[in-house]
Amino acid sequence: MKDSGEIDATWDDLASYINKEFRADETEYRTESAYRKQYQAAKMYYDEVFAKQIGGDSYLESMREERQELYKVKTQVRDERNELNRKLRAAARLDDTFEELGRSISDLGKDRYPIVTKCKHHGETDVLCGLADIHFGIEFASHTGTYNSDIAKLRIMEYAGELVSIGKRHESRDVYVAMLGDLVSGIIHSTISKENRENIIHQITGVSAIISDFIYVLADYFDNVYVNSVGGNHSRLQPKDLAVKDERLDNLIPWHLECEFRHMSDRVHIIPVKDNIDSTAAEFIIREKSYVAVHGDYDPFTDAGMARLISWFGKTPYAIISAHMHTLSYDDSPVIRIRSGSLCGSGDDYTVERRLRGEPSQVACVISKNGVVTMYPVRLS
């Protein structure tokens, strides 16, 4: 037909031929337009679909490639789903493990620390104490000091006795324990690794045990024991430049204490790290005044260091208590600054090589509604 360029006939000729040859009843005859439109639609579909499948190798190849890409995507999605399920199962097992471990620690705590009769003190003061730089696990003996895990236990119990004496002297009601970091020796320096008597697991469980004994002594006298904690630089898991701020071994200890004293939660109040300002800063509100605790590695005990901390905190606390330098100190400008000593003292290779000396000590403050009444530098044997 001429219109299509394939047959020497018009659409009118073709319509007349089809009507006469293929339709018996003239009522079924159709116009050339009807046949032409059906043909054009069929030809378009043929060109777009069948012609490519019949004669188009490139089309078939593209279809194969598309199927392969779809298979890759499907496989990737399946692998990602399987990996996600694996991680979820592992997380669920880890949660179950921690819950079971927590229950075991809690059961042991009930046996180890029987509930004591709660006293009712009506004094007008409380005691705020630092518990800093225990460095549990390290062992040394030198010209300036001797230290090991056994000595750590003796000193912390001596400290507990001193705090009870201070509480009795001032008729204090509650005690606030700021665990100021470096509770374990860690493994941040090669010299420390060589001097460690305990591995990391024993450091965590060992220091948790002696701190639990320490808290129990306080709970036997004071109405309430409040405990919060910040991480120290010695409890990092990696070197300083690679370490994640919130990943500190010190952060495991409050969890252990909370499990151990769960049966005495009406009297021993362990503040979870997540409920503090940050893992590097904690706050006590004592008789309506703010006392902020930090380790000291991020916050130098200088006017500039304290100003940066106050700016970051967003308000000026009444006092800041820190540690890190292993020496006692007190200053009241521009804000009250209290620095605790260390339980370990000096005598390890690091302090000997740098000619640093500090006697084993901690710090305790008697607090009234007006703030710090007096500060006790508690020297330990």
C-alpha positions as CSV (number, residue, x, y, z in Angstrom):
1,M,0.0,0.0,0.0
2,K,1.3,3.4,-0.9
3,D,0.7,4.9,2.5
4,S,3.0,2.4,4.1
5,G,5.6,2.3,1.4
6,E,5.4,-1.5,1.3
7,I,2.4,-2.4,-1.1
8,D,1.3,-0.6,-4.3
9,A,-2.2,0.1,-3.0
10,T,-4.0,2.7,-1.1
11,W,-5.7,2.2,2.2
12,D,-9.1,2.5,0.4
13,D,-8.1,-0.3,-2.0
14,L,-6.9,-2.4,0.9
15,A,-10.1,-1.8,3.0
16,S,-12.3,-2.8,0.0
17,Y,-10.3,-6.0,-0.5
18,I,-10.4,-7.1,3.1
19,N,-14.1,-6.3,3.3
20,K,-14.9,-8.4,0.3
21,E,-12.6,-11.3,1.0
22,F,-12.9,-11.7,4.8
23,R,-16.3,-10.3,5.7
24,A,-19.5,-12.1,4.5
25,D,-22.0,-9.5,5.7
26,E,-21.7,-5.9,4.4
27,T,-22.9,-4.6,7.8
28,E,-19.5,-5.7,9.1
29,Y,-17.5,-3.7,6.5
30,R,-15.1,-1.2,7.9
31,T,-13.5,2.0,6.6
32,E,-9.9,2.4,5.6
33,S,-9.4,4.4,8.8
34,A,-10.3,1.5,11.1
35,Y,-7.8,-0.8,9.4
36,R,-5.1,1.8,9.1
37,K,-5.2,2.7,12.9
38,Q,-5.1,-0.9,13.9
39,Y,-2.2,-1.5,11.6
40,Q,-0.3,1.5,12.9
41,A,-0.8,0.4,16.5
42,A,0.3,-3.1,15.8
43,K,3.3,-2.0,13.9
44,M,4.4,0.4,16.6
45,Y,4.2,-2.4,19.2
46,Y,6.0,-4.8,16.9
47,D,8.9,-2.3,16.4
48,E,9.2,-1.6,20.1
49,V,9.0,-5.2,21.3
50,F,9.1,-8.1,19.0
51,A,11.6,-6.7,16.4
52,K,14.1,-6.1,19.2
53,Q,13.7,-9.6,20.6
54,I,13.8,-11.3,17.2
55,G,16.7,-9.4,15.6
56,G,18.3,-7.3,18.4
57,D,21.2,-9.1,20.0
58,S,22.2,-5.8,21.7
59,Y,18.7,-5.6,23.3
60,L,18.9,-9.2,24.6
61,E,22.4,-8.4,26.0
62,S,21.1,-5.4,27.7
63,M,18.3,-7.5,29.2
64,R,20.8,-10.0,30.5
65,E,22.9,-7.2,32.0
66,E,19.8,-5.8,33.7
67,R,18.9,-9.2,35.1
68,Q,22.4,-9.5,36.4
69,E,22.3,-6.1,38.1
70,L,19.0,-7.0,39.6
71,Y,20.5,-10.2,40.9
72,K,23.4,-8.3,42.4
73,V,21.1,-5.9,44.1
74,K,19.0,-8.7,45.4
75,T,22.0,-10.5,46.7
76,Q,23.4,-7.4,48.3
77,V,20.1,-6.7,50.1
78,R,19.9,-10.3,51.3
79,D,23.5,-10.2,52.6
80,E,22.8,-6.8,54.4
81,R,19.7,-8.2,55.9
82,N,21.5,-11.3,57.1
83,E,24.3,-9.2,58.6
84,L,21.8,-7.0,60.3
85,N,20.0,-10.0,61.8
86,R,23.4,-11.4,62.9
87,K,24.2,-8.1,64.7
88,L,20.8,-8.0,66.3
89,R,21.1,-11.6,67.5
90,A,24.6,-10.8,68.9
91,A,23.3,-7.6,70.6
92,A,20.4,-9.5,72.1
93,R,22.8,-12.2,73.4
94,L,25.1,-9.5,74.8
95,D,22.1,-7.8,76.6
96,D,21.1,-11.2,78.0
97,T,24.7,-11.8,79.2
98,F,24.9,-8.4,80.9
99,E,21.5,-8.9,82.5
100,E,22.5,-12.3,83.8
101,L,25.9,-11.0,85.0
102,G,24.0,-8.1,86.7
103,R,21.7,-10.5,88.4
104,S,24.7,-12.6,89.6
105,I,26.5,-9.5,91.0
106,S,23.2,-8.4,92.7
107,D,22.8,-11.9,94.3
108,L,26.4,-11.8,95.5
109,G,25.9,-8.3,96.9
110,K,22.9,-9.4,99.0
111,D,25.1,-12.1,100.6
112,R,28.2,-9.9,101.0
113,Y,26.5,-6.7,102.2
114,P,23.6,-7.4,104.5
115,I,21.2,-4.5,104.9
116,V,22.2,-2.3,107.9
117,T,19.9,-0.5,110.2
118,K,19.3,3.0,108.7
119,C,20.4,5.8,111.0
120,K,18.6,9.1,111.2
121,H,21.1,12.0,111.5
122,H,19.6,15.4,111.9
123,G,22.8,17.4,111.5
124,E,23.1,20.5,109.2
125,T,26.0,19.2,107.2
126,D,27.0,16.6,104.6
127,V,30.4,15.3,103.5
128,L,31.7,15.5,99.9
129,C,34.7,13.3,99.2
130,G,36.8,12.5,96.3
131,L,37.9,9.0,95.3
132,A,40.6,9.5,92.8
133,D,43.6,7.9,91.1
134,I,43.4,4.5,92.7
135,H,45.3,3.0,89.7
136,F,44.3,-0.4,90.9
137,G,46.5,-3.2,89.4
138,I,49.8,-1.4,89.3
139,E,52.6,-2.6,91.6
140,F,55.8,-0.7,92.5
141,A,58.4,-0.3,95.2
142,S,60.9,2.5,95.1
143,H,62.5,5.3,97.1
144,T,59.3,7.4,97.2
145,G,56.7,4.8,97.7
146,T,55.4,1.2,97.6
147,Y,52.0,0.2,96.2
148,N,50.0,-2.9,95.1
149,S,46.5,-4.2,95.2
150,D,46.7,-5.2,98.8
151,I,47.9,-1.8,99.9
152,A,45.1,-0.2,97.8
153,K,42.5,-2.1,99.9
154,L,44.1,-1.1,103.2
155,R,44.3,2.5,102.2
156,I,40.7,2.8,100.9
157,M,39.4,1.2,104.1
158,E,41.5,3.6,106.2
159,Y,40.0,6.4,104.1
160,A,36.4,5.1,104.8
161,G,37.2,5.2,108.5
162,E,38.4,8.7,108.3
163,L,35.3,9.8,106.5
164,V,33.1,8.3,109.2
165,S,35.1,10.1,111.8
166,I,34.7,13.4,110.0
167,G,30.9,12.7,109.7
168,K,30.7,12.0,113.4
169,R,32.7,15.1,114.3
170,H,30.4,17.4,112.3
171,E,27.2,15.3,112.8
172,S,26.9,15.1,109.0
173,R,23.9,13.4,107.5
174,D,24.8,12.2,104.0
175,V,28.0,11.5,102.1
176,Y,28.6,12.3,98.4
177,V,31.4,10.2,96.8
178,A,32.8,11.7,93.6
179,M,34.8,9.0,91.8
180,L,37.2,11.2,89.9
181,G,38.7,8.7,87.5
182,D,41.8,6.6,87.0
183,L,40.3,3.9,89.3
184,V,42.2,1.3,87.3
185,S,45.9,1.4,86.1
186,G,44.9,0.6,82.5
187,I,47.4,0.0,79.8
188,I,48.0,3.4,78.2
189,H,51.8,3.4,78.5
190,S,54.3,0.5,78.0
191,T,55.9,1.2,81.4
192,I,52.5,0.8,83.1
193,S,51.8,-2.5,81.3
194,K,55.1,-3.8,82.7
195,E,54.3,-2.6,86.2
196,N,50.7,-4.0,86.2
197,R,50.2,-6.8,88.6
198,E,46.6,-7.4,87.4
199,N,45.2,-7.8,83.9
200,I,42.4,-5.5,82.8
201,I,39.6,-7.8,83.9
202,H,41.1,-8.3,87.4
203,Q,41.7,-4.5,87.6
204,I,38.0,-3.8,87.0
205,T,36.6,-6.6,89.3
206,G,39.3,-5.9,91.9
207,V,38.7,-2.1,92.2
208,S,34.9,-2.7,92.1
209,A,35.3,-5.0,95.1
210,I,37.3,-2.6,97.3
211,I,35.1,0.4,96.3
212,S,32.0,-1.7,97.3
213,D,33.6,-2.4,100.7
214,F,34.3,1.3,101.0
215,I,30.7,2.3,100.2
216,Y,29.3,-0.3,102.7
217,V,31.4,1.2,105.5
218,L,29.9,4.6,104.7
219,A,26.4,3.2,104.4
220,D,26.7,1.8,107.9
221,Y,27.0,5.3,109.3
222,F,25.6,8.0,106.9
223,D,21.9,8.2,106.1
224,N,22.5,8.1,102.4
225,V,25.5,7.5,100.2
226,Y,25.4,9.2,96.8
227,V,28.0,8.1,94.2
228,N,28.8,9.5,90.7
229,S,31.7,8.9,88.5
230,V,33.8,10.4,85.6
231,G,36.3,8.6,83.4
232,G,40.0,9.1,83.7
233,N,42.8,9.1,81.1
234,H,44.3,5.9,82.4
235,S,41.2,4.0,81.6
236,R,41.3,4.7,77.9
237,L,41.0,1.7,75.6
238,Q,43.3,3.3,72.9
239,P,46.1,5.8,72.6
240,K,45.1,9.4,73.3
241,D,44.9,10.4,69.6
242,L,42.6,7.5,68.8
243,A,40.6,7.2,72.0
244,V,36.9,7.7,72.0
245,K,35.8,10.1,74.8
246,D,33.1,7.9,76.2
247,E,34.9,4.6,76.0
248,R,36.6,4.4,79.5
249,L,37.0,1.3,81.7
250,D,36.1,3.5,84.7
251,N,32.6,3.7,83.3
252,L,32.0,0.0,84.0
253,I,32.5,0.4,87.7
254,P,29.3,2.4,88.5
255,W,27.3,-0.3,86.7
256,H,28.9,-2.9,88.9
257,L,28.2,-0.9,92.0
258,E,24.6,-0.4,91.1
259,C,24.1,-4.1,90.6
260,E,25.9,-4.9,93.9
261,F,23.8,-2.5,96.0
262,R,20.5,-3.0,94.2
263,H,19.1,-4.4,97.4
264,M,20.0,-1.2,99.3
265,S,18.9,1.3,96.6
266,D,16.9,3.3,99.2
267,R,20.2,4.1,100.9
268,V,23.0,3.7,98.4
269,H,22.3,5.8,95.3
270,I,24.6,5.1,92.3
271,I,24.2,7.6,89.6
272,P,24.5,6.0,86.1
273,V,27.1,7.6,83.8
274,K,24.4,8.3,81.3
275,D,22.5,10.5,83.8
276,N,25.5,12.7,84.4
277,I,26.3,15.9,82.5
278,D,28.7,13.9,80.4
279,S,31.0,10.9,80.8
280,T,33.8,13.5,81.6
281,A,31.8,15.7,84.0
282,A,29.3,15.0,86.8
283,E,27.3,17.1,89.1
284,F,26.0,16.9,92.7
285,I,23.4,19.3,94.0
286,I,24.2,19.4,97.8
287,R,22.0,21.7,99.9
288,E,20.9,23.6,96.8
289,K,24.5,24.3,95.5
290,S,26.1,22.8,92.4
291,Y,29.4,20.8,92.8
292,V,30.9,19.7,89.5
293,A,33.3,16.7,89.3
294,V,35.9,16.2,86.6
295,H,39.0,14.1,86.3
296,G,41.2,17.0,85.3
297,D,42.9,15.8,82.1
298,Y,40.5,17.9,80.0
299,D,40.3,20.7,82.6
300,P,43.6,22.1,83.8
301,F,43.6,23.5,87.4
302,T,44.2,27.0,86.1
303,D,42.1,30.1,85.7
304,A,41.9,29.6,82.0
305,G,41.1,25.9,82.3
306,M,38.3,26.5,84.8
307,A,36.9,29.4,82.7
308,R,36.7,27.0,79.7
309,L,34.9,24.4,81.8
310,I,32.4,26.9,83.2
311,S,31.8,28.3,79.7
312,W,31.2,24.7,78.4
313,F,29.0,23.9,81.4
314,G,26.8,26.9,80.7
315,K,26.6,28.2,84.3
316,T,29.0,28.8,87.2
317,P,28.9,26.0,89.8
318,Y,29.6,26.7,93.4
319,A,32.6,24.5,93.3
320,I,34.7,22.2,91.1
321,I,36.4,19.0,92.3
322,S,39.0,17.3,90.3
323,A,42.1,15.0,90.5
324,H,44.6,13.8,87.9
325,M,47.7,15.6,89.3
326,H,48.0,13.3,92.4
327,T,48.5,16.3,94.7
328,L,46.0,18.1,97.0
329,S,45.1,21.6,96.3
330,Y,42.5,24.3,97.1
331,D,41.7,27.6,95.6
332,D,38.6,29.8,95.7
333,S,39.1,32.1,92.7
334,P,37.3,32.6,90.3
335,V,35.4,29.6,91.7
336,I,36.1,27.2,94.5
337,R,38.5,24.6,93.2
338,I,39.2,21.4,95.2
339,R,41.8,18.9,93.9
340,S,42.1,15.4,95.4
341,G,45.3,13.5,95.8
342,S,45.8,9.9,94.8
343,L,45.4,6.6,96.6
344,C,48.6,5.2,95.0
345,G,50.9,8.0,95.7
346,S,54.2,8.2,93.8
347,G,57.0,5.7,93.2
348,D,56.2,4.1,89.8
349,D,58.6,4.5,86.9
350,Y,56.7,7.4,85.4
351,T,56.8,9.6,88.6
352,V,60.4,8.6,89.4
353,E,61.7,9.5,85.9
354,R,60.0,12.9,86.1
355,R,61.0,13.4,89.7
356,L,57.4,13.7,90.8
357,R,56.5,13.1,94.4
358,G,53.0,12.9,96.0
359,E,52.0,11.3,99.2
360,P,48.9,9.0,99.1
361,S,45.9,11.1,100.0
362,Q,42.3,12.0,99.2
363,V,40.1,15.0,100.0
364,A,36.9,15.5,102.0
365,C,34.8,18.6,102.5
366,V,32.2,19.3,105.1
367,I,29.2,21.0,103.4
368,S,26.5,23.2,104.9
369,K,23.8,25.2,103.2
370,N,26.3,28.0,102.9
371,G,28.8,25.8,101.0
372,V,32.2,24.4,102.1
373,V,32.6,24.6,105.9
374,T,36.0,23.0,106.0
375,M,38.3,20.9,103.8
376,Y,40.2,17.9,105.1
377,P,43.3,16.7,103.3
378,V,43.2,13.0,104.3
379,R,46.7,11.6,104.4
380,L,46.9,7.8,104.1
381,S,49.6,5.5,105.3
